[in-house]
Amino acid sequence: MHVVVVGATGNVGTSTAQALAADPKVTSVLGLARREPGLKIDKVRWERADVNDTDLVSHFRGADAVVHLSWLFQPTRSPAVTWRTNVLGSARVFLAVAEAGVPCLVYSSSVGAYSPGPKDRAVDEEWPTHGWPGAAYSREKAYVERLLDGFESDHPDCRVVRLRPGFMFKREAAQEQRRLFGGPFLPGRLVQPGRLPFVPAIPGLRFQALHTADAGDAFCRAVTNERARGPINIAAEPPIGPEELAELMGARPIPVPPLAAHSALRVAWSLGLVPASAELLDLALHVPIMDTSRAREELGWTPAHSGTEAMAEFFEGLRTGADLETPPLSQATSGPMRLRELVTGVGRRP
């Protein structure tokens, strides 16, 4: 098989490219990204492409599958920019898949596409995907689900798989995720176990984490398993809440009301201290816990890492400065002493 991965240099893209390269069914992988990486992966060839304006059809012709992972989390202060890339860019990818006659499309949706749901029981793939309207990320994920509804109706011969992962972490992606959500003022040594006296225990903060290598394995299986079709949840056990976070950090959980946490984050965001808006916290408080039975039954997929192991690796990556030789993941992207992050404006640039 020849597989094209759109957005191949980020957290999920690098793990997906590595998983595809390790699969004997896959003979070649074309990794597309806005900036060419220095990372070398067997069977993988890199080319520059932007979902906003590149001729994608020429890249997709002859492919047995396209995996669409490209997504902008920033700038949170310019939602029109993220909408253009995430929604209109996804529409361009889907149209190019159809025009190039690609027989399989695998898309990375998200738990964030789901409507608010329960934390005390797991929901399956039939749960509504209307998102949480307060967060741009969730609105965009939900809208792209509707685009895929139309695509599947218009192109029934194309096998479409929508993987809906929980929050994905790995050691080498820590610098990217710190830039996206923590910002330049978050010191890595702060996440050393025992450094923080307490962790805020916000009621409703319970989510599912997933090691990105396990996510990459799931995307590979969605490509190579011709029976896979439709939406599939992927996440690891156990769900992560304040107690699990406190144990990982060697700290005590202290109750903090959601409104207080929201207000504090909104003030920090307004002052340009953090790139993540308070609405992302609201989203984490509302996303449901997902049932992953279908992934196990239809993909034969079982995560090799627990949710707490994925989080522990992420914290270790923050402390040690772990990264990879791709522009999204490299520590060098931030510049000396993270000056490039400050100069370009916290939360103001993609």
CORPE-V270711 format. One record per residue. N is the residue number from 1. RES is the residue in one small letter. SS is DSSP state (helix for helix, strand for strand, loop for the rest). PSI is psi in whole degrees, 0 to 359 (none if undefined). Layout:
n res ss psi
N RES SS PSI
N RES SS PSI
This chain:
n res ss psi
1 m loop 145
2 h strand 124
3 v strand 136
4 v strand 129
5 v strand 118
6 v strand 121
7 g loop 55
8 a loop 0
9 t loop 2
10 g loop 196
11 n helix 305
12 v helix 323
13 g helix 317
14 t helix 319
15 s helix 324
16 t helix 317
17 a helix 320
18 q helix 320
19 a helix 318
20 l helix 318
21 a helix 331
22 a helix 351
23 d loop 125
24 p loop 342
25 k loop 341
26 v loop 122
27 t loop 330
28 s strand 151
29 v strand 131
30 l strand 115
31 g strand 120
32 l strand 137
33 a strand 160
34 r loop 329
35 r loop 132
36 e loop 134
37 p loop 168
38 g loop 353
39 l loop 134
40 k loop 126
41 i loop 131
42 d loop 136
43 k loop 352
44 v strand 129
45 r strand 137
46 w strand 143
47 e strand 148
48 r strand 137
49 a loop 146
50 d loop 126
51 v loop 344
52 n loop 328
53 d loop 355
54 t loop 147
55 d loop 96
56 l helix 334
57 v helix 317
58 s helix 329
59 h helix 332
60 f helix 340
61 r loop 133
62 g loop 357
63 a loop 145
64 d loop 341
65 a strand 148
66 v strand 129
67 v strand 117
68 h strand 111
69 l loop 350
70 s loop 130
71 w loop 137
72 l loop 126
73 f loop 332
74 q loop 153
75 p loop 129
76 t loop 340
77 r loop 356
78 s loop 74
79 p helix 337
80 a helix 329
81 v helix 313
82 t helix 324
83 w helix 318
84 r helix 315
85 t helix 312
86 n helix 319
87 v helix 302
88 l helix 325
89 g helix 319
90 s helix 320
91 a helix 321
92 r helix 322
93 v helix 314
94 f helix 318
95 l helix 321
96 a helix 324
97 v helix 315
98 a helix 315
99 e helix 326
100 a helix 352
101 g loop 32
102 v loop 129
103 p loop 351
104 c strand 132
105 l strand 123
106 v strand 123
107 y strand 139
108 s strand 97
109 s loop 214
110 s loop 156
111 v helix 334
112 g helix 348
113 a helix 341
114 y loop 149
115 s loop 159
116 p loop 140
117 g loop 182
118 p loop 154
119 k loop 348
120 d loop 0
121 r loop 160
122 a strand 142
123 v strand 150
124 d loop 191
125 e loop 353
126 e loop 353
127 w loop 140
128 p loop 144
129 t loop 66
130 h loop 359
131 g loop 184
132 w loop 112
133 p loop 340
134 g loop 339
135 a loop 127
136 a helix 319
137 y helix 314
138 s helix 318
139 r helix 317
140 e helix 319
141 k helix 319
142 a helix 320
143 y helix 319
144 v helix 329
145 e helix 320
146 r helix 323
147 l helix 320
148 l helix 327
149 d helix 313
150 g helix 321
151 f helix 314
152 e helix 322
153 s helix 320
154 d helix 337
155 h loop 68
156 p loop 342
157 d loop 348
158 c loop 124
159 r strand 119
160 v strand 129
161 v strand 128
162 r strand 103
163 l strand 134
164 r strand 88
165 p strand 158
166 g loop 199
167 f strand 127
168 m strand 132
169 f strand 147
170 k loop 163
171 r helix 314
172 e helix 349
173 a helix 4
174 a helix 321
175 q helix 320
176 e helix 313
177 q helix 328
178 r helix 318
179 r helix 318
180 l helix 323
181 f helix 330
182 g helix 324
183 g loop 178
184 p loop 346
185 f loop 1
186 l loop 111
187 p loop 134
188 g helix 325
189 r helix 345
190 l helix 336
191 v helix 12
192 q loop 129
193 p loop 131
194 g loop 347
195 r loop 322
196 l loop 132
197 p loop 333
198 f strand 160
199 v strand 132
200 p strand 123
201 a strand 91
202 i strand 121
203 p loop 131
204 g loop 350
205 l loop 92
206 r strand 120
207 f strand 168
208 q loop 128
209 a strand 164
210 l strand 133
211 h strand 134
212 t helix 332
213 a helix 323
214 d helix 324
215 a helix 316
216 g helix 321
217 d helix 319
218 a helix 319
219 f helix 321
220 c helix 315
221 r helix 324
222 a helix 328
223 v helix 313
224 t helix 342
225 n loop 104
226 e loop 349
227 r loop 345
228 a loop 133
229 r loop 147
230 g strand 193
231 p strand 141
232 i strand 122
233 n strand 140
234 i strand 129
235 a loop 165
236 a loop 161
237 e loop 156
238 p loop 164
239 p loop 148
240 i strand 125
241 g strand 186
242 p helix 323
243 e helix 316
244 e helix 319
245 l helix 319
246 a helix 321
247 e helix 319
248 l helix 326
249 m helix 355
250 g loop 39
251 a loop 172
252 r strand 137
253 p strand 127
254 i strand 124
255 p strand 132
256 v strand 124
257 p loop 144
258 p helix 321
259 l helix 321
260 a helix 317
261 a helix 318
262 h helix 314
263 s helix 318
264 a helix 317
265 l helix 323
266 r helix 320
267 v helix 315
268 a helix 320
269 w helix 318
270 s helix 327
271 l loop 359
272 g loop 25
273 l loop 332
274 v loop 149
275 p loop 338
276 a loop 130
277 s loop 162
278 a helix 336
279 e helix 333
280 l helix 325
281 l helix 316
282 d helix 320
283 l helix 314
284 a helix 329
285 l helix 342
286 h helix 341
287 v loop 144
288 p loop 167
289 i strand 132
290 m strand 143
291 d loop 129
292 t loop 21
293 s helix 321
294 r helix 322
295 a helix 321
296 r helix 321
297 e helix 319
298 e helix 328
299 l loop 346
300 g loop 31
301 w loop 131
302 t loop 127
303 p loop 139
304 a loop 345
305 h loop 147
306 s loop 167
307 g helix 322
308 t helix 326
309 e helix 321
310 a helix 317
311 m helix 320
312 a helix 320
313 e helix 319
314 f helix 313
315 f helix 321
316 e helix 319
317 g helix 324
318 l helix 317
319 r helix 321
320 t helix 352
321 g loop 29
322 a loop 145
323 d loop 185
324 l loop 163
325 e loop 61
326 t loop 148
327 p loop 320
328 p loop 327
329 l loop 342
330 s loop 139
331 q helix 331
332 a helix 338
333 t helix 331
334 s helix 343
335 g loop 172
336 p helix 130
337 m helix 29
338 r helix 25
339 l helix 326
340 r helix 325
341 e helix 320
342 l helix 318
343 v helix 320
344 t helix 350
345 g loop 123
346 v loop 118
347 g loop 13
348 r loop 348
349 r loop 150
350 p loop none
